[in-house]
Amino acid sequence: MTIYLDHASTTALAREVFEAMLPYLSEHWGNPSSIHRSGRRARQGLDEAREAVAMLIGAKPREIVFTSGGTESDNLAISGVAWAASARGRHIITSAVEHKAVLQECALLERHGFAITYLGVDEHGLVDPEAVAAAITDRTVLVSIMAANNEVGTIQPVAEIGSVCRERRVSFHVDAVQAAPFLPIDVNDWQVDLLSLSAHKLYGPKGSGALFVRQGTPMVPLLQGGSQERQRRAGTENVAGAVGLAAAFAVTAEEPNRAGENDRLTTLRNVLLGGVTAIPGVRRTGHPRLRLPNSASVVIDGIEGGDLVAALDLEEIEASTGSACTTGSMEPSHVLLAMGIEPERARGSLRLTLGRENTPADVETTIEAVTRCVARLRAAAAAPEAKEAPAMSGAPSV
Amino acid sequence: MIGGMSRIVVAMSGGVDSSVAAAMVVGITPDGNPPETTDEVVGVWMRTHPFSGEGWEAKRSCCSPDAADDARRVAQILGIPFFILNVEDAFGARVIDAFADAYLQGATPNPCQACNQYIKFDELLRRGLAAYGADQVATGHYARIDRVDGRWRLLRSLDANKDQTYFLWVLTQAQLAATRFPLGKLTKPQVREIAAQLGLPTAAKPESQEICFVPAGDYRALLEERRGYAGKPGPILDANGATVGTHTGYAHYTVGQRHGLGVALGEAVYVREIRPASNTVVIGARDEIAQSQFMVTDRRFVAGEPIADRFEARVRIRHRAPDVACSVTLLGADGLLVETAEPVWAPAPGQAAVLYDGDECLGGGRIALRDAPTAA
């Protein structure tokens, strides 16, 4: 039986979510913008989903924009606000450890003349709220800081940063994609103006997400061509996807089940992290305490993270290096580099992220397998290379 | 070995040869018989350099992202796990930098052989096998391996047209023991037919000919980029030492090269010698650049030991060139003197001189740079 330890990448669709979606993939197939009965029925599903998502984060239904997922939500938050506010100022503050959906959108704006401040983080990956305050100028229109990091699980002080932004009257965006399964979210407690969510990290479907946009926040849409989502996102709505997001979020966020599951995961995670860091030359990455309950991330000396992930896969354990790994790229993770980890060491990254179905036995099996595979990979790396071909010489040495 | 059965890593380039090699190792045959092997097979595509710069997208080489896509599709169809192994560091140092350095020494590089020696049969064997817990590697090379009296032998492929032992002579006993060449008994048309019958998307893919890390086929930019060599004009001399033209920089030429010399002497002329120290290129007529003896360095023998201090063999000095009878004499610690029964055309320093006894590849060495600035 395969052990899945990559819940930060994606999660399996929960049975109850699938069942909630099914009517909108079959009998309720209408277009929610239509006047007729079929349209109205689809519209009902969309409206109910919007209410449910809004309620779960302390927002109003009209403040929820359904999107195709976390990446679109992040892109829309950054560019949508930046262009809408561009007459007032062209400065954005973010951090060096954000998801690429934020960083690359900022880099795009940089090419269009925006100034971007990339705040550094401490060794655990934390952003300092005082650094945010110090970076804000009268040209600053947006601050974007994630709630919890996707690679190392570090939880940021978003409420404190939100308070700084509110005081300085700067819009505040939070990418809560990784945090949503574990942290209670209240957009008013956090004083956020924009917040990204994704369904498939919550045992929901891929291709579905949402962006909270506080009422009164000016926004230019990324997608044109229709008045859906209050002109903020054109295109016929993914009704089943929205219903799936709402159902998944509701199931995940239900208390006290969430608190209980968080405790269970924290216990498992501590055993896992303890077991893996007991291997010599293995160090935890991310914060010792302020981290998502399911997240165990490490760097391992003397190996390539990708090689270890392949080795574990052949032992039926599914893990990740944590970084966006495109066709075998060996670029060290920008998150680990920002935390001051040397590039050579960052290449040996391993991310194990627990979920609902994981058991104490899974954790034991995983610790054994990681220990065994790391030893094997290190032995191979230490083996001598093939016989050296001498450098080209002028003539044979006679 | 895992529980008595082998786990075999197949190096999949995304071309038709390695696709069929993978199918053969998996045991899938076009006749629809169930696989006869119980070995576990893992497909691996090696990423040799970053996908950046102009030309990668359109390129038909084994190292482009398109090739990775093809390899992945074949692995899916064959039902085997597929991984990408990043070998950028080793490939950059052992193949690309070595390629540039050979030119700077006035030699002709041998990147395919270097890739076999240091990447496929070293980096993949050591690191890949550790990662995948495998004990053997299979590739789509046209060559055969057998074992006689406890020694592994490297043999030419049955398809003489495709034989790739010219790039494999560096393999050691330990490497051969862990290697499989499933295509050794097949012809290229047979390989394509098997691929087509299995419905593999690589069945009709054209042969990759150019060097995979030189996108436009022009290595001059690479010399500048990797080694800061921009090229400085210098004289082109004829066999008598008279200046007959100007070249753009000695490292832009290889022995045996005919085109791009900009010299009109009324007959075809070829590069005969490159002298880095004086930035000079020497040319000669076709019959002036044939030689009946030459020196070889860095000798190696597949068996580990030479068969004698002096022996008769056949020698091949470039891929697909006909091999000729020769006498081989051991010189010093790592040299050979090769005397051929008939002149061979333009032995290029840096290229391999590979020795054969019938179908068996005995080993070989690298053709030495000339130690004196005069023709031998």
Interface residues (C-beta under 8 A of the other chain):
Chain A: E304 G306 D307 L308 A310 A311 D313 L314 E315 T327 G328 S329 M330 R376 L377 A379 A380 A381 A383 E385 A386 K387 A389 P390 A391 M392 S393 G394 A395 P396 S397 V398
Chain B: R7 V42 W45 R47 P50 F51 P65 A68 P81 F83 I84 L85 N86 E88 D89 D101 A102 Q105 A107 Q117 Y118 F121 D122 R126 R127 G128 L129 A130 A131 Y132 G133 V170 T172 Q175 M295 V296 T297 D298 R300 L331 G332 A333 D334 G335 L336 L337 P349 G350 R366 A368 L369 R370 D371
